[in-house]
Amino acid sequence: SQTIHQWPATLVQPVGSPLSLECTVEGTSNPNLYWYRQAAGRGLQLLFYSVGIGQISSEVPQNLSASRPQDRQFILSSKKLLLSDSGFYLCAWSVQRELSLYNEQFFGPGTRLTVL
Amino acid sequence: AQSVTQLGSHVSVSEGALVLLRCNYSSSVPPYLFWYVQYPNQGLQLLLKYTSAATLVKGINGFEAEFKKSETSFHLTKPSAHMSDAAEYFCAVSDDIYNFNKFYFGSGTKLNVKP
C-alpha cells in the first residue's frame, strides 16, 4: 500500500531563516506531487505541483520554492522566511494517468510551521 | 474555471441529529467532485468522490453525498451525527490539465457535535 510521509511535524523558525520541508511517498511510482498551505481559518492554497523529476510548476508568486530531486521526494524551501509563511503545510500525491479527473489526492500528515 | 462554494463556515448539530454540509460547484464541464475530512492537526482524508457513475455516492463513516446537476450541488449528509464526526470538511472539484488533476477546494466547514 501507498504511504506519504512529511517531516518535521512541527517547526518554529525565526523570520529570515531558511526552510526545508520534506515529503516522500512510498508504494507508487511516478506520482503527481503537490504542496499546499493552509493558513489559520482559511482553506487550502495550492503552492506547487510536479508531474515528474525536476518538473515544478508554481501556482502563486512567493518566496517559497520547490524541488523534486527523486521520483517520490518533494521538497519545499525558502531562503528567508516571512511572518506570513506561517501555516500548516500539506503534501499530497495522486496517480498520474490519462483522464485523471477522478483521481483523488492523498494527503500527508502535514507540517505546522510557525515563523516568529 | 472550476470552483466550489461551501455555505456555512461552522455548523453545529446535536449527537444523533442529521448532518448536512453544503457544497455548490461551478464547472464548465461535467465535474468530478470530492469530499475530504480533516481532524485537528492532521492531513485530509477522502470521504467520497463523485465520478458520474451514480448520483448518490456513499463514503466512509456513514457519510453520503448526492450530485444534483440542476442545483449544481453536492451536499454531504449523515443521518445521525457522532461525536467523532467533529472535524473540518472540504469539498473539492477536479480539473484535468494534461494528466495532472488540479483540485479547487472550498473554504471548509467546521462541524461541531454537541452531546
gemmi code that builds the backbone of each chain (N, CA, C; Angstrom):
import gemmi

chains = {
    "A": [
        ("SER", (0.838, -1.190, 0.000), (0.000, 0.000, 0.000), (0.882, 1.253, 0.000)),
        ("GLN", (0.230, 2.359, -0.404), (0.992, 3.596, -0.511), (0.936, 4.389, 0.787)),
        ("THR", (2.029, 5.035, 1.124), (2.062, 5.913, 2.290), (2.813, 7.178, 1.923)),
        ("ILE", (2.495, 8.224, 2.628), (3.145, 9.511, 2.390), (3.629, 10.059, 3.717)),
        ("HIS", (4.857, 10.504, 3.744), (5.481, 10.988, 4.964), (5.868, 12.455, 4.804)),
        ("GLN", (5.751, 13.180, 5.892), (6.208, 14.566, 5.919), (7.006, 14.776, 7.203)),
        ("TRP", (8.066, 15.547, 7.089), (8.776, 15.941, 8.293), (9.466, 17.282, 8.060)),
        ("PRO", (9.644, 18.008, 9.168), (9.207, 17.645, 10.513), (7.703, 17.828, 10.690)),
        ("ALA", (7.186, 17.371, 11.806), (5.769, 17.539, 12.093), (5.470, 18.966, 12.526)),
        ("THR", (6.357, 19.551, 13.285), (6.212, 20.938, 13.724), (7.564, 21.627, 13.621)),
        ("LEU", (7.500, 22.928, 13.410), (8.721, 23.700, 13.231), (8.475, 25.139, 13.648)),
        ("VAL", (9.376, 25.678, 14.463), (9.323, 27.077, 14.838), (10.615, 27.715, 14.366)),
        ("GLN", (10.467, 28.733, 13.521), (11.635, 29.345, 12.909), (11.569, 30.867, 13.052)),
        ("PRO", (12.719, 31.518, 13.188), (12.710, 32.989, 13.221), (12.578, 33.557, 11.813)),
        ("VAL", (12.055, 34.760, 11.755), (11.968, 35.473, 10.478), (13.366, 35.603, 9.872)),
        ("GLY", (13.448, 35.362, 8.569), (14.720, 35.498, 7.871), (15.546, 34.228, 7.816)),
        ("SER", (15.091, 33.191, 8.513), (15.842, 31.937, 8.497), (15.418, 31.087, 7.301)),
        ("PRO", (16.237, 30.107, 6.922), (15.869, 29.244, 5.796), (14.888, 28.154, 6.220)),
        ("LEU", (14.308, 27.519, 5.193), (13.310, 26.482, 5.449), (13.527, 25.311, 4.503)),
        ("SER", (13.341, 24.116, 5.031), (13.321, 22.936, 4.183), (12.337, 21.941, 4.767)),
        ("LEU", (11.274, 21.668, 4.031), (10.283, 20.665, 4.416), (10.350, 19.534, 3.405)),
        ("GLU", (10.271, 18.326, 3.916), (10.428, 17.185, 3.033), (9.181, 16.303, 3.019)),
        ("CYS", (8.926, 15.758, 1.862), (7.787, 14.866, 1.654), (8.260, 13.682, 0.824)),
        ("THR", (7.931, 12.476, 1.276), (8.265, 11.293, 0.491), (7.056, 10.378, 0.398)),
        ("VAL", (6.955, 9.717, -0.726), (5.855, 8.795, -0.984), (6.427, 7.403, -1.174)),
        ("GLU", (5.750, 6.418, -0.613), (6.170, 5.030, -0.762), (5.062, 4.221, -1.428)),
        ("GLY", (5.463, 3.210, -2.179), (4.495, 2.268, -2.712), (3.886, 2.640, -4.041)),
        ("THR", (4.416, 3.638, -4.712), (3.915, 4.021, -6.028), (5.060, 4.628, -6.829)),
        ("SER", (4.875, 4.681, -8.135), (5.907, 5.251, -8.997), (5.340, 6.379, -9.838)),
        ("ASN", (6.195, 7.365, -10.123), (5.828, 8.482, -10.987), (4.520, 9.160, -10.577)),
        ("PRO", (4.399, 9.495, -9.309), (3.168, 10.171, -8.889), (3.181, 11.656, -9.245)),
        ("ASN", (2.002, 12.256, -9.320), (1.914, 13.713, -9.276), (2.080, 14.110, -7.814)),
        ("LEU", (2.811, 15.195, -7.572), (3.043, 15.642, -6.202), (2.620, 17.092, -6.049)),
        ("TYR", (2.146, 17.427, -4.856), (1.584, 18.750, -4.610), (2.056, 19.264, -3.251)),
        ("TRP", (2.221, 20.578, -3.168), (2.390, 21.266, -1.885), (1.230, 22.255, -1.719)),
        ("TYR", (0.573, 22.170, -0.564), (-0.489, 23.096, -0.206), (-0.109, 23.822, 1.083)),
        ("ARG", (-0.681, 25.006, 1.253), (-0.594, 25.711, 2.521), (-2.002, 25.998, 3.018)),
        ("GLN", (-2.143, 25.820, 4.310), (-3.416, 26.090, 4.962), (-3.162, 27.102, 6.068)),
        ("ALA", (-3.554, 28.340, 5.840), (-3.393, 29.360, 6.870), (-4.559, 29.256, 7.846)),
        ("ALA", (-4.371, 29.795, 9.031), (-5.371, 29.693, 10.091), (-6.724, 30.210, 9.618)),
        ("GLY", (-7.752, 29.366, 9.733), (-9.095, 29.785, 9.378), (-9.353, 29.916, 7.896)),
        ("ARG", (-8.431, 29.407, 7.090), (-8.618, 29.530, 5.642), (-8.536, 28.161, 4.996)),
        ("GLY", (-8.914, 28.108, 3.756), (-8.891, 26.843, 3.036), (-7.498, 26.478, 2.570)),
        ("LEU", (-7.440, 25.578, 1.629), (-6.161, 25.089, 1.119), (-5.739, 25.889, -0.111)),
        ("GLN", (-4.490, 26.303, -0.093), (-3.928, 27.035, -1.221), (-2.860, 26.164, -1.873)),
        ("LEU", (-3.025, 25.872, -3.156), (-2.030, 25.098, -3.885), (-0.816, 25.980, -4.152)),
        ("LEU", (0.345, 25.505, -3.715), (1.582, 26.270, -3.902), (2.363, 25.788, -5.125)),
        ("PHE", (2.610, 24.485, -5.174), (3.399, 23.901, -6.252), (2.835, 22.531, -6.604)),
        ("TYR", (3.063, 22.126, -7.856), (2.792, 20.758, -8.235), (3.891, 20.286, -9.175)),
        ("SER", (4.017, 18.961, -9.234), (5.079, 18.371, -10.043), (4.566, 17.101, -10.702)),
        ("VAL", (4.839, 16.959, -11.992), (4.428, 15.760, -12.726), (5.619, 14.856, -13.006)),
        ("GLY", (6.822, 15.251, -12.570), (7.994, 14.411, -12.790), (9.229, 15.024, -12.162)),
        ("ILE", (10.306, 14.247, -12.139), (11.564, 14.718, -11.562), (11.995, 16.011, -12.244)),
        ("GLY", (12.296, 16.999, -11.416), (12.769, 18.275, -11.937), (11.718, 19.139, -12.578)),
        ("GLN", (10.479, 18.684, -12.622), (9.388, 19.446, -13.242), (8.516, 20.047, -12.144)),
        ("ILE", (8.633, 21.347, -11.963), (7.920, 22.045, -10.910), (7.099, 23.177, -11.527)),
        ("SER", (5.869, 23.279, -11.100), (5.014, 24.396, -11.513), (4.562, 25.137, -10.273)),
        ("SER", (4.622, 26.453, -10.341), (4.234, 27.294, -9.215), (2.877, 27.906, -9.480)),
        ("GLU", (2.054, 27.895, -8.458), (0.716, 28.445, -8.587), (0.634, 29.902, -8.183)),
        ("VAL", (1.412, 30.300, -7.215), (1.346, 31.676, -6.725), (2.757, 32.201, -6.508)),
        ("PRO", (2.973, 33.487, -6.814), (4.296, 34.062, -6.555), (4.544, 34.201, -5.059)),
        ("GLN", (5.727, 33.874, -4.635), (6.030, 33.921, -3.214), (7.525, 33.708, -3.031)),
        ("ASN", (7.943, 33.701, -1.780), (9.365, 33.478, -1.521), (9.660, 32.017, -1.230)),
        ("LEU", (8.760, 31.139, -1.617), (8.983, 29.714, -1.456), (9.375, 29.103, -2.786)),
        ("SER", (10.060, 27.978, -2.725), (10.406, 27.222, -3.921), (10.239, 25.746, -3.633)),
        ("ALA", (10.168, 24.958, -4.674), (10.017, 23.517, -4.515), (10.970, 22.810, -5.450)),
        ("SER", (11.341, 21.613, -5.048), (12.204, 20.792, -5.888), (11.782, 19.342, -5.782)),
        ("ARG", (12.082, 18.592, -6.815), (11.774, 17.156, -6.847), (13.032, 16.448, -7.338)),
        ("PRO", (13.937, 16.164, -6.429), (15.207, 15.545, -6.827), (15.093, 14.061, -7.156)),
        ("GLN", (14.092, 13.416, -6.614), (13.844, 11.999, -6.898), (12.363, 11.806, -7.195)),
        ("ASP", (12.037, 10.670, -7.764), (10.665, 10.424, -8.218), (9.640, 10.596, -7.114)),
        ("ARG", (9.975, 10.167, -5.912), (8.992, 10.164, -4.837), (9.368, 11.102, -3.698)),
        ("GLN", (10.168, 12.107, -3.992), (10.592, 13.065, -2.982), (10.282, 14.474, -3.451)),
        ("PHE", (9.656, 15.240, -2.572), (9.231, 16.598, -2.907), (9.655, 17.492, -1.751)),
        ("ILE", (10.382, 18.562, -2.049), (10.938, 19.417, -1.011), (10.442, 20.847, -1.195)),
        ("LEU", (10.037, 21.438, -0.107), (9.614, 22.838, -0.091), (10.670, 23.642, 0.654)),
        ("SER", (11.102, 24.739, 0.051), (12.210, 25.502, 0.625), (11.949, 26.995, 0.610)),
        ("SER", (12.725, 27.661, 1.449), (12.755, 29.118, 1.422), (14.137, 29.564, 1.875)),
        ("LYS", (14.621, 30.639, 1.297), (15.920, 31.163, 1.719), (15.755, 32.067, 2.936)),
        ("LYS", (14.628, 32.800, 2.985), (14.371, 33.709, 4.103), (12.881, 33.713, 4.415)),
        ("LEU", (12.534, 33.188, 5.567), (11.131, 33.096, 5.935), (10.543, 34.450, 6.324)),
        ("LEU", (9.261, 34.607, 5.996), (8.481, 35.772, 6.394), (7.455, 35.352, 7.424)),
        ("LEU", (6.961, 36.319, 8.189), (5.894, 36.014, 9.148), (4.698, 35.375, 8.451)),
        ("SER", (4.418, 35.846, 7.260), (3.244, 35.369, 6.518), (3.407, 33.938, 6.016)),
        ("ASP", (4.590, 33.358, 6.185), (4.792, 31.968, 5.774), (4.265, 30.970, 6.812)),
        ("SER", (3.881, 31.470, 7.966), (3.329, 30.580, 8.988), (2.079, 29.888, 8.463)),
        ("GLY", (1.930, 28.631, 8.845), (0.743, 27.891, 8.401), (0.968, 26.402, 8.513)),
        ("PHE", (0.015, 25.670, 7.998), (0.053, 24.215, 8.000), (0.323, 23.790, 6.565)),
        ("TYR", (1.430, 23.105, 6.351), (1.849, 22.730, 5.004), (1.542, 21.252, 4.765)),
        ("LEU", (0.840, 21.024, 3.690), (0.420, 19.669, 3.359), (0.996, 19.245, 2.026)),
        ("CYS", (1.532, 18.049, 2.005), (1.997, 17.438, 0.775), (0.949, 16.414, 0.345)),
        ("ALA", (0.767, 16.251, -0.933), (-0.208, 15.279, -1.435), (0.331, 14.634, -2.706)),
        ("TRP", (-0.236, 13.466, -3.028), (0.137, 12.801, -4.277), (-1.110, 12.233, -4.938)),
        ("SER", (-1.002, 12.025, -6.233), (-2.079, 11.358, -6.962), (-1.452, 10.516, -8.060)),
        ("VAL", (-2.225, 9.540, -8.506), (-1.774, 8.693, -9.601), (-1.713, 9.534, -10.866)),
        ("GLN", (-0.715, 9.320, -11.659), (-0.586, 10.049, -12.922), (-0.996, 9.131, -14.063)),
        ("ARG", (-2.080, 9.477, -14.687), (-2.501, 8.704, -15.855), (-3.435, 9.570, -16.670)),
        ("GLU", (-3.779, 9.122, -17.851), (-4.708, 9.869, -18.678), (-6.080, 9.880, -18.026)),
        ("LEU", (-6.855, 10.879, -18.375), (-8.203, 11.039, -17.802), (-8.130, 11.025, -16.281)),
        ("SER", (-7.349, 11.929, -15.758), (-7.076, 11.891, -14.327), (-8.072, 12.679, -13.493)),
        ("LEU", (-9.151, 13.120, -14.112), (-10.120, 13.954, -13.397), (-10.614, 13.320, -12.118)),
        ("TYR", (-10.797, 11.997, -12.127), (-11.406, 11.355, -10.982), (-10.385, 10.791, -10.013)),
        ("ASN", (-9.110, 11.097, -10.239), (-8.098, 10.598, -9.313), (-8.067, 11.430, -8.054)),
        ("GLU", (-8.283, 10.776, -6.923), (-8.218, 11.523, -5.683), (-6.768, 11.845, -5.335)),
        ("GLN", (-6.616, 12.842, -4.495), (-5.309, 13.173, -3.966), (-5.220, 12.617, -2.556)),
        ("PHE", (-4.051, 12.086, -2.231), (-3.795, 11.509, -0.915), (-2.849, 12.443, -0.159)),
        ("PHE", (-3.243, 12.787, 1.029), (-2.519, 13.808, 1.777), (-1.634, 13.222, 2.865)),
        ("GLY", (-0.520, 13.907, 3.095), (0.337, 13.568, 4.204), (-0.177, 14.160, 5.502)),
        ("PRO", (0.521, 13.898, 6.605), (0.067, 14.358, 7.924), (0.284, 15.844, 8.165)),
        ("GLY", (1.096, 16.504, 7.349), (1.275, 17.945, 7.460), (2.424, 18.361, 8.355)),
        ("THR", (2.868, 19.596, 8.140), (3.887, 20.235, 8.972), (3.355, 21.577, 9.443)),
        ("ARG", (3.342, 21.760, 10.757), (2.911, 23.038, 11.324), (4.120, 23.947, 11.446)),
        ("LEU", (4.144, 25.034, 10.656), (5.255, 25.988, 10.667), (4.817, 27.274, 11.343)),
        ("THR", (5.592, 27.687, 12.337), (5.373, 28.974, 12.995), (6.611, 29.814, 12.808)),
        ("VAL", (6.414, 30.988, 12.213), (7.519, 31.917, 11.999), (7.377, 33.064, 13.002)),
        ("LEU", (8.407, 33.268, 13.792), (8.333, 34.290, 14.854), (9.217, 35.486, 14.538)),
    ],
    "B": [
        ("ALA", (-13.641, 28.367, -15.472), (-12.806, 27.784, -14.421), (-13.702, 27.147, -13.363)),
        ("GLN", (-13.162, 26.105, -12.758), (-13.932, 25.409, -11.734), (-13.806, 26.111, -10.393)),
        ("SER", (-14.844, 25.981, -9.581), (-14.803, 26.496, -8.223), (-15.863, 25.803, -7.401)),
        ("VAL", (-15.702, 25.828, -6.090), (-16.716, 25.299, -5.183), (-16.971, 26.315, -4.084)),
        ("THR", (-18.201, 26.345, -3.632), (-18.604, 27.220, -2.540), (-19.212, 26.375, -1.446)),
        ("GLN", (-18.712, 26.514, -0.234), (-19.281, 25.820, 0.904), (-20.003, 26.850, 1.771)),
        ("LEU", (-21.287, 26.669, 1.886), (-22.094, 27.602, 2.665), (-22.033, 27.225, 4.124)),
        ("GLY", (-21.633, 28.198, 4.955), (-21.538, 27.931, 6.382), (-20.145, 27.490, 6.767)),
        ("SER", (-19.385, 28.374, 7.373), (-18.036, 28.001, 7.802), (-18.089, 27.155, 9.072)),
        ("HIS", (-19.181, 27.278, 9.839), (-19.360, 26.494, 11.053), (-20.785, 25.947, 11.079)),
        ("VAL", (-20.876, 24.662, 11.378), (-22.173, 24.013, 11.548), (-22.146, 23.261, 12.874)),
        ("SER", (-23.210, 23.406, 13.647), (-23.286, 22.736, 14.938), (-24.541, 21.873, 14.981)),
        ("VAL", (-24.383, 20.614, 15.348), (-25.523, 19.703, 15.462), (-25.413, 18.942, 16.771)),
        ("SER", (-26.509, 18.398, 17.204), (-26.503, 17.549, 18.384), (-26.178, 16.120, 17.993)),
        ("GLU", (-25.606, 15.396, 18.905), (-25.306, 13.997, 18.643), (-26.596, 13.255, 18.308)),
        ("GLY", (-26.557, 12.489, 17.228), (-27.741, 11.759, 16.781), (-28.569, 12.506, 15.753)),
        ("ALA", (-28.296, 13.777, 15.553), (-29.053, 14.581, 14.588), (-28.464, 14.435, 13.190)),
        ("LEU", (-29.257, 14.881, 12.218), (-28.823, 14.841, 10.822), (-27.693, 15.850, 10.593)),
        ("VAL", (-26.704, 15.418, 9.835), (-25.632, 16.312, 9.405), (-25.859, 16.668, 7.941)),
        ("LEU", (-25.838, 17.965, 7.635), (-25.957, 18.438, 6.262), (-24.910, 19.521, 6.050)),
        ("LEU", (-23.954, 19.244, 5.192), (-22.920, 20.212, 4.844), (-23.067, 20.513, 3.356)),
        ("ARG", (-23.129, 21.810, 3.052), (-23.490, 22.220, 1.694), (-22.268, 22.536, 0.833)),
        ("CYS", (-22.383, 22.131, -0.424), (-21.335, 22.408, -1.399), (-21.996, 22.668, -2.743)),
        ("ASN", (-21.699, 23.794, -3.335), (-22.153, 24.104, -4.687), (-20.925, 24.306, -5.565)),
        ("TYR", (-21.024, 23.847, -6.775), (-19.872, 23.916, -7.669), (-20.183, 24.760, -8.882)),
        ("SER", (-19.137, 25.197, -9.498), (-19.216, 25.904, -10.773), (-18.212, 25.245, -11.696)),
        ("SER", (-18.715, 24.703, -12.780), (-17.814, 23.987, -13.673), (-18.306, 24.118, -15.105)),
        ("SER", (-17.372, 24.300, -15.999), (-17.722, 24.426, -17.406), (-17.846, 23.068, -18.085)),
        ("VAL", (-17.440, 22.040, -17.394), (-17.520, 20.682, -17.916), (-18.124, 19.798, -16.835)),
        ("PRO", (-18.567, 18.586, -17.197), (-19.070, 17.682, -16.140), (-18.041, 17.554, -15.030)),
        ("PRO", (-18.465, 17.812, -13.809), (-17.495, 17.895, -12.710), (-17.173, 16.545, -12.096)),
        ("TYR", (-15.993, 16.468, -11.539), (-15.635, 15.369, -10.653), (-15.448, 15.987, -9.272)),
        ("LEU", (-16.217, 15.520, -8.320), (-16.332, 16.175, -7.024), (-15.879, 15.259, -5.902)),
        ("PHE", (-15.343, 15.859, -4.876), (-14.765, 15.109, -3.756), (-15.138, 15.780, -2.432)),
        ("TRP", (-15.271, 14.965, -1.409), (-15.381, 15.453, -0.036), (-14.232, 14.852, 0.771)),
        ("TYR", (-13.565, 15.745, 1.520), (-12.492, 15.341, 2.405), (-12.827, 15.768, 3.829)),
        ("VAL", (-12.258, 15.055, 4.807), (-12.389, 15.416, 6.206), (-10.991, 15.645, 6.773)),
        ("GLN", (-10.901, 16.650, 7.655), (-9.622, 16.946, 8.306), (-9.834, 17.060, 9.806)),
        ("TYR", (-9.170, 16.210, 10.562), (-9.174, 16.299, 12.019), (-8.041, 17.243, 12.430)),
        ("PRO", (-8.142, 17.833, 13.600), (-7.158, 18.838, 14.023), (-5.724, 18.366, 13.870)),
        ("ASN", (-4.940, 19.215, 13.234), (-3.506, 18.975, 13.047), (-3.201, 17.678, 12.296)),
        ("GLN", (-4.090, 17.308, 11.401), (-3.859, 16.132, 10.562), (-4.064, 16.503, 9.097)),
        ("GLY", (-3.681, 15.589, 8.234), (-3.919, 15.783, 6.816), (-5.369, 15.525, 6.459)),
        ("LEU", (-5.674, 15.630, 5.179), (-7.037, 15.403, 4.713), (-7.230, 13.938, 4.344)),
        ("GLN", (-8.421, 13.449, 4.652), (-8.767, 12.068, 4.345), (-9.983, 12.062, 3.427)),
        ("LEU", (-9.913, 11.271, 2.370), (-11.023, 11.221, 1.433), (-12.233, 10.538, 2.053)),
        ("LEU", (-13.389, 11.221, 1.977), (-14.650, 10.634, 2.434), (-15.356, 9.925, 1.287)),
        ("LEU", (-15.451, 10.615, 0.151), (-16.137, 10.048, -1.004), (-15.839, 10.902, -2.227)),
        ("LYS", (-16.176, 10.344, -3.398), (-15.973, 11.098, -4.626), (-17.071, 10.772, -5.636)),
        ("TYR", (-17.424, 11.733, -6.439), (-18.403, 11.575, -7.498), (-17.684, 11.523, -8.842)),
        ("THR", (-17.939, 10.435, -9.590), (-17.278, 10.287, -10.879), (-18.264, 9.961, -11.984)),
        ("SER", (-19.513, 10.346, -11.800), (-20.604, 10.217, -12.779), (-21.201, 8.821, -12.870)),
        ("ALA", (-20.717, 7.879, -12.100), (-21.276, 6.526, -12.152), (-22.651, 6.469, -11.493)),
        ("ALA", (-22.846, 7.226, -10.425), (-24.123, 7.233, -9.708), (-24.253, 8.581, -9.023)),
        ("THR", (-25.479, 9.098, -8.967), (-25.655, 10.425, -8.377), (-25.595, 10.400, -6.855)),
        ("LEU", (-25.943, 9.270, -6.251), (-25.848, 9.135, -4.800), (-24.588, 8.337, -4.486)),
        ("VAL", (-23.678, 8.981, -3.791), (-22.383, 8.374, -3.516), (-22.269, 8.091, -2.025)),
        ("LYS", (-21.915, 6.874, -1.708), (-21.716, 6.506, -0.302), (-20.224, 6.500, 0.000)),
        ("GLY", (-19.889, 7.018, 1.175), (-18.497, 7.084, 1.557), (-18.237, 6.373, 2.867)),
        ("ILE", (-17.134, 6.724, 3.473), (-16.762, 6.091, 4.732), (-17.480, 6.768, 5.901)),
        ("ASN", (-17.493, 6.087, 7.021), (-18.041, 6.619, 8.277), (-19.523, 6.995, 8.183)),
        ("GLY", (-20.257, 6.382, 7.269), (-21.692, 6.620, 7.167), (-22.102, 7.862, 6.406)),
        ("PHE", (-21.159, 8.550, 5.799), (-21.470, 9.746, 5.017), (-21.884, 9.388, 3.596)),
        ("GLU", (-22.702, 10.244, 3.034), (-23.062, 10.108, 1.639), (-23.306, 11.492, 1.058)),
        ("ALA", (-23.263, 11.586, -0.256), (-23.487, 12.856, -0.929), (-24.273, 12.599, -2.198)),
        ("GLU", (-25.107, 13.546, -2.553), (-25.916, 13.419, -3.750), (-25.573, 14.508, -4.744)),
        ("PHE", (-25.263, 14.100, -5.948), (-24.964, 15.037, -7.013), (-26.272, 15.459, -7.682)),
        ("LYS", (-26.525, 16.774, -7.690), (-27.720, 17.309, -8.332), (-27.287, 18.342, -9.362)),
        ("LYS", (-27.333, 17.922, -10.608), (-26.865, 18.790, -11.681), (-27.711, 20.056, -11.786)),
        ("SER", (-29.033, 19.909, -11.629), (-29.924, 21.056, -11.781), (-29.664, 22.120, -10.726)),
        ("GLU", (-29.150, 21.704, -9.582), (-28.865, 22.641, -8.498), (-27.365, 22.918, -8.372)),
        ("THR", (-26.569, 22.325, -9.223), (-25.096, 22.396, -9.152), (-24.623, 22.202, -7.718)),
        ("SER", (-25.134, 21.136, -7.095), (-24.801, 20.908, -5.692), (-24.271, 19.501, -5.468)),
        ("PHE", (-23.550, 19.357, -4.380), (-23.005, 18.053, -3.972), (-22.923, 18.084, -2.448)),
        ("HIS", (-24.092, 18.111, -1.825), (-24.156, 18.247, -0.370), (-23.819, 16.931, 0.331)),
        ("LEU", (-23.147, 17.057, 1.459), (-22.728, 15.905, 2.252), (-23.715, 15.700, 3.405)),
        ("THR", (-24.129, 14.473, 3.612), (-25.080, 14.193, 4.686), (-24.671, 12.960, 5.464)),
        ("LYS", (-25.194, 12.917, 6.695), (-25.068, 11.728, 7.535), (-26.300, 11.699, 8.416)),
        ("PRO", (-27.015, 10.582, 8.455), (-28.307, 10.542, 9.171), (-28.190, 10.846, 10.654)),
        ("SER", (-27.111, 10.395, 11.278), (-27.012, 10.522, 12.720), (-25.574, 10.884, 13.098)),
        ("ALA", (-25.407, 12.074, 13.643), (-24.064, 12.557, 13.966), (-23.500, 11.851, 15.188)),
        ("HIS", (-22.212, 11.632, 15.122), (-21.491, 11.047, 16.249), (-20.436, 12.039, 16.698)),
        ("MET", (-20.084, 11.971, 17.958), (-19.088, 12.911, 18.492), (-17.795, 12.876, 17.673)),
        ("SER", (-17.456, 11.712, 17.178), (-16.205, 11.559, 16.421), (-16.261, 12.222, 15.040)),
        ("ASP", (-17.443, 12.717, 14.643), (-17.561, 13.404, 13.354), (-17.100, 14.856, 13.423)),
        ("ALA", (-16.843, 15.340, 14.622), (-16.388, 16.723, 14.769), (-15.047, 16.887, 14.073)),
        ("ALA", (-15.038, 17.740, 13.055), (-13.857, 17.920, 12.214), (-14.158, 19.032, 11.225)),
        ("GLU", (-13.212, 19.284, 10.329), (-13.458, 20.237, 9.251), (-13.611, 19.450, 7.950)),
        ("TYR", (-14.559, 19.866, 7.153), (-14.897, 19.155, 5.927), (-14.686, 20.071, 4.722)),
        ("PHE", (-14.046, 19.509, 3.704), (-13.740, 20.274, 2.498), (-14.344, 19.597, 1.272)),
        ("CYS", (-14.969, 20.406, 0.456), (-15.459, 19.977, -0.844), (-14.443, 20.415, -1.892)),
        ("ALA", (-14.250, 19.609, -2.931), (-13.288, 19.961, -3.969), (-13.793, 19.503, -5.326)),
        ("VAL", (-13.412, 20.231, -6.361), (-13.712, 19.853, -7.740), (-12.379, 19.704, -8.470)),
        ("SER", (-12.332, 18.732, -9.364), (-11.097, 18.421, -10.064), (-11.111, 18.952, -11.492)),
        ("ASP", (-9.990, 19.442, -11.919), (-9.821, 19.916, -13.290), (-8.617, 19.200, -13.891)),
        ("ASP", (-8.804, 18.581, -15.019), (-7.740, 17.804, -15.635), (-6.912, 18.678, -16.576)),
        ("ILE", (-5.636, 18.761, -16.306), (-4.739, 19.552, -17.131), (-3.569, 18.667, -17.529)),
        ("TYR", (-3.632, 18.108, -18.725), (-2.528, 17.289, -19.249), (-2.079, 16.235, -18.239)),
        ("ASN", (-2.985, 15.372, -17.859), (-2.712, 14.258, -16.950), (-2.425, 14.678, -15.523)),
        ("PHE", (-2.635, 15.917, -15.217), (-2.465, 16.391, -13.851), (-3.805, 16.914, -13.385)),
        ("ASN", (-4.280, 16.385, -12.270), (-5.588, 16.830, -11.813), (-5.430, 17.888, -10.730)),
        ("LYS", (-5.828, 19.103, -11.066), (-5.765, 20.215, -10.126), (-7.068, 20.271, -9.351)),
        ("PHE", (-6.981, 20.364, -8.059), (-8.151, 20.450, -7.193), (-8.423, 21.896, -6.821)),
        ("TYR", (-9.696, 22.248, -6.857), (-10.145, 23.525, -6.335), (-10.955, 23.217, -5.075)),
        ("PHE", (-10.441, 23.682, -3.937), (-11.081, 23.378, -2.662), (-11.999, 24.507, -2.228)),
        ("GLY", (-13.074, 24.137, -1.547), (-13.877, 25.123, -0.862), (-13.148, 25.594, 0.388)),
        ("SER", (-13.724, 26.570, 1.040), (-13.077, 27.165, 2.211), (-13.261, 26.339, 3.475)),
        ("GLY", (-14.045, 25.284, 3.391), (-14.182, 24.378, 4.526), (-15.351, 24.707, 5.434)),
        ("THR", (-15.884, 23.668, 6.078), (-16.944, 23.803, 7.075), (-16.543, 23.025, 8.315)),
        ("LYS", (-16.487, 23.725, 9.439), (-16.171, 23.059, 10.699), (-17.450, 22.536, 11.324)),
        ("LEU", (-17.474, 21.249, 11.578), (-18.633, 20.609, 12.181), (-18.397, 20.413, 13.670)),
        ("ASN", (-19.301, 20.949, 14.457), (-19.276, 20.753, 15.905), (-20.436, 19.845, 16.282)),
        ("VAL", (-20.164, 18.834, 17.082), (-21.208, 17.914, 17.520), (-21.375, 18.054, 19.019)),
        ("LYS", (-22.577, 18.433, 19.423), (-22.861, 18.650, 20.840), (-23.417, 17.388, 21.477)),
        ("PRO", (-22.987, 17.105, 22.696), (-23.513, 15.884, 23.357), (-24.975, 16.024, 23.761)),
    ],
}
model = gemmi.Model(1)
for chain_id, residues in chains.items():
    chain = gemmi.Chain(chain_id)
    for i, (resn, *xyz) in enumerate(residues, 1):
        res = gemmi.Residue()
        res.name, res.seqid = resn, gemmi.SeqId(i, " ")
        for name, pos in zip(("N", "CA", "C"), xyz):
            atom = gemmi.Atom()
            atom.name, atom.element = name, gemmi.Element(name[0])
            atom.pos, atom.b_iso = gemmi.Position(*pos), 0.0
            res.add_atom(atom)
        chain.add_residue(res)
    model.add_chain(chain)
structure = gemmi.Structure()
structure.add_model(model)
structure.setup_entities()
